[in-house]
Amino acid sequence: MASAKVSGVQCRVTADKDLGDSWAVAVLPPAGSPLAPRIVKLQGNDRAAVIKGALTTLKARGQIDSFELDPAPPAPPVTPPATPPAAT
């Protein structure tokens, strides 16, 4: 799960799909924190790219200190194609 730091506080990041290809990405501080949530709405088809874009935007605006993204899923192993039996 992606995370962000706001004023040194670790916050959870969520991404919820709205209508069509719109997403609402929220940086949610822990319960009981005086910090307000930060929300950005973006359009896109790829959830990971939308989260990265939203967090980059929030950092550029100075609304978050830093962020960490989910690790990329490992690439599937490449299997060589089977060789047909030799013709006699």
C-alpha positions in Angstrom: 0.0 0.0 0.0 1.3 3.5 -0.8 2.0 5.9 2.0 2.9 9.5 2.5 4.3 11.7 5.2 2.6 14.9 6.2 4.4 17.0 8.9 6.4 13.9 9.8 3.2 11.8 10.3 2.9 8.6 8.3 -0.4 8.6 6.4 -2.3 5.9 4.4 -3.1 6.5 0.7 -6.3 5.3 -0.9 -7.5 5.4 -4.5 -11.2 5.1 -5.3 -12.6 5.0 -8.8 -15.3 7.6 -9.5 -17.4 7.7 -12.7 -15.7 6.7 -15.9 -11.9 7.0 -15.7 -11.8 9.5 -12.8 -10.1 8.6 -9.5 -10.1 10.2 -6.1 -6.7 9.7 -4.4 -6.7 10.5 -0.7 -3.9 10.9 1.9 -5.5 9.9 5.2 -3.8 10.8 8.5 -4.2 8.3 11.4 -7.3 8.5 13.5 -7.1 11.2 16.2 -4.6 13.2 14.2 -5.2 17.0 13.9 -4.1 16.8 10.2 -6.8 17.1 7.5 -7.0 14.6 4.6 -5.6 15.7 1.3 -7.6 14.6 -1.8 -6.7 14.9 -5.5 -9.0 13.9 -8.4 -7.3 12.7 -11.5 -8.3 10.8 -14.7 -6.6 7.7 -15.9 -6.9 4.0 -16.6 -3.9 2.7 -14.6 -4.4 2.9 -10.8 -0.7 2.8 -10.0 0.0 5.7 -12.4 -2.9 7.7 -11.0 -1.6 7.3 -7.4 1.9 8.3 -8.5 0.6 11.3 -10.3 -1.5 12.4 -7.4 1.3 12.0 -4.8 3.8 13.8 -7.1 1.3 16.7 -7.5 0.7 16.9 -3.7 4.5 16.9 -3.1 5.0 19.7 -5.7 2.3 21.8 -4.0 4.1 21.3 -0.6 1.0 19.5 0.8 3.0 16.3 1.7 6.6 15.9 2.7 7.4 12.6 0.9 5.7 9.4 -0.3 6.4 5.8 -1.0 4.8 3.8 -3.7 3.8 0.1 -3.7 6.6 -2.1 -5.1 6.1 -3.1 -8.7 4.9 -6.7 -9.1 7.6 -9.0 -10.1 7.8 -9.8 -13.8 6.7 -13.3 -14.7 9.5 -15.6 -15.6 10.2 -15.9 -19.3 9.9 -19.5 -20.6 11.6 -20.3 -23.9 9.3 -21.7 -26.6 9.2 -25.4 -26.9 11.2 -26.8 -29.7 9.4 -29.2 -32.1 10.7 -32.7 -32.4 13.2 -33.2 -35.1 11.7 -34.6 -38.4 13.2 -37.9 -39.6 
